[in-house]
Amino acid sequence: MKTVNNIGQAQLELKTITERTSGAFQDKAIKIVDDILKNVSERGDEALKEYTSQFDGFLTEEFQVSSNLMLKAWEETPKELQDSLLLAKKRIENFHSLQVPKNITYSGPHGESLGRRWSPVETAGIYVPGGRAAYPSTVLMNAIPAYVAGVNETIMVSPANSQGELNQTVLAAAHITDIKKVFRIGGAQAIGALASGTESIPKVDVITGPGNIYVTLAKKKVYGKVGIDSLAGPSEILIIADQSAKLEHVASDMLAQSEHDPLASSILITTNKKLAENLPSEIERQLINHPRFEICQESITKWGLIVLCDNLETCAKLSDTFAPEHLELLVEDPKEFSKTINNAGAIFMGPWSPEAIGDYLGGPNHTLPTSGTARFAGALGVETFMKNTSLIDFTKEAFNETKNAVIQLAKSEGLHSHAESIRIRDSKLY
């Protein structure tokens, strides 16, 4: 983990972290993804079987998980974990129910009626990662907004282990969010199946959910054929801390981020020199006997950063430049200080709001913009699974009051038939 106290050097280090997945590796991955998507589009289930054998290590003739297995997974989930899942579901659903956009109806000055009507997409596909960990929270955070939006059918895909089995808690989460179809496929091939449809997997309208670089590049490639939520990069946390921050809190929150993935990034920007000096040894202490030691160690070593600043204003400016996915404010007045922040996927205020709260049951969605995209994007929400339609209903009076302006504008663009479509409705113009 690097420590810097020069603002210019800090900006360079933050830029390097933002761009950590670009370069030659991504160029190679793009070629692999292109081949997979083309093969799945052309050969459907046969291609999926080959990729499942190659990447996941099992042979199958049936990708779909039966509803009985999903129910069994729920029934065999320990009561305390069931209660935790239901609490998270309730909190996430309550928050997202407030996001449902309102239809707009506007009466113009000449009796015309204008509006915008929102409606859900018909079918949504959610991707739930496997591999290094199981993520029932991802099921909740993606399926619940789709349900609240009114999506008719939500389909889940997730890579199985080498025995062809999905994590039981992931299946339990799918059961309580009323997902009817779950398929044991992952990677770019799963995105291709959802985007194009195969013999067994329906084509969807929107694909959401995080994944590795192959999944992310596949989502980028199929955008336009289907909608997507975002292009998720490796996860990141940035903590702004002053003299009030507790050393053990900062260290544990940084490790909570680094244990996701070797590419995860944990950053501290602080005015507290003592905190900056003592943090590396505290992280080492908390890593003793850590069950994900290797992942944490690689993440912290390669992508951990400590920046020492003279004042909180500089901390805020550096944070806005980086535009973090997760921003923790461990300062004396976090609510007031948060008003100085413009770019962040989610802001966690004070010592009782660790980022883990947001990962599981805070209420707002944990699918957030990464790699600096919080400058222009926000969290996954109900709107991700909806589209809007403009409504235009002109009266004859409104037409007559605006017709000449439309003709002039059409003529300025050289569009003859646009102007003619107005003239033909009014004999007085001939």
ABEGO torsion letter per residue (X at the ends): XBBBABAAAAAAAAAAAAAAABEAAAAAAAAAAAAAAAAAAAAEAAAAAAAAAAAAGBBBABABBBAAAAAAAAAABBAAAAAAAAAAAAAAAAAAAAABBBBBBBBBAAGBBBBBBBBBBABBBBBBBBEABBBAAAAAAAAAAAAAAGBABBBBBBBBBAAGBBBAAAAAAAAAAGBABBBBBBEAAAAAAAAAEBAABBBBABBBEBBBAAAAAAAAAABGABBBABBBBBBBBBBBBBAABBAAAAAAAAAAAAAABAABBBBBBBABAAAAAAAAAAAAAAABGBAAAAAAAAAAAAABBBBBBABAAAAAAAAAAAGBABBBBBBABAAAAAAABABBABBBBEAABBAAAAAAAAGBBABBBBGGAAAABBBBBAAAABBBBBBBBBBAAAAAAAAAAAAAAAAAAGBAAAAAAAAAABAAAX
